[in-house]
């Protein structure tokens, strides 16, 4: 869906923001660009919708070289979400969400129906929030409106620049969960920029770790980045606790569990498609040190944890 081949961005003063980058993002995948400040991750994302022009190399979206496309037409095909939603302060929520639809010349009835659909999609009741202005919304609500606006014209690609960094940690976690549920429904191809490795692990199907000078150090699944860092830079960046972080992306192998336990107030339930991290937390929090994997009802107690953890080791 998105292909960058040998892409470099060098500014007139000689500063190289992105160096000879080759990256493929498959359709429907969330690609998280992560790295320290100044590593070129935002520059990389902005070259995809030509807010920044590459110095050399080729960028394709859906098989088309973007340099041959009208820039405004290209941007209407690509949703864009930034910190705090980037909303127009003098527009109502409805008018903000309708921005691209109006630019595309949709009729009023179609726009109104689409705006209501998008607000429902991000859990903002149209009758309650539609006529409010951005200053009347919480940070999380503004971010939801930004996502609704980016998706309103049904673009195949969504670019997200530090979308959840401007909200408090509790709201951030909730917004991340909501975004994953939303993505499961709409299945857009997403390029997400973040400086937070934990956010990249949680949201990304693939993680691109970049370092200063715009060098791509590793591009792989979260479990592979955590379990097999490509070099010392990646290992240091993901942290010395990467083994614990890897539990968040390690599935529960129910085939190793034979005993069952009935549901009860002292037994914490964990879905079978959850992570080993969630399972371990449930066992430790349970008064009986017992978790129940649903829907099968398999029992997990402290002695069962060790073989599960061993199976998850790289």
Secondary structure, 3 states (H helix, E strand, C coil): CEEEEEEEEECCCCCEEEEEEEEEECCCCEEEEEECCCCCHHHHHHHHCCCCCCCEEEEEECCEEHHHCCHHHHHHCEEEECHHHHCCCCCEHHHHHCHHHHHCCCCHHHHHHHHHHHHHHCCCCHHHHCCCEHHHCCHHHHHHHHHHHHHCCCCCEEEEECCCCCCCHHHHHHHHHHHHHHHHHHCCEEEEEECCHHHHHHHCCEEEEEECCCEEEEEECHHHHHHCCCCHHHHHHHCCCHHHHHHHHCECCHHHCCCECCCCCCCEEEECCCEHHHHHHHHHHCCCCEEEEECCCEEEEHHHHHHHHHHHCC
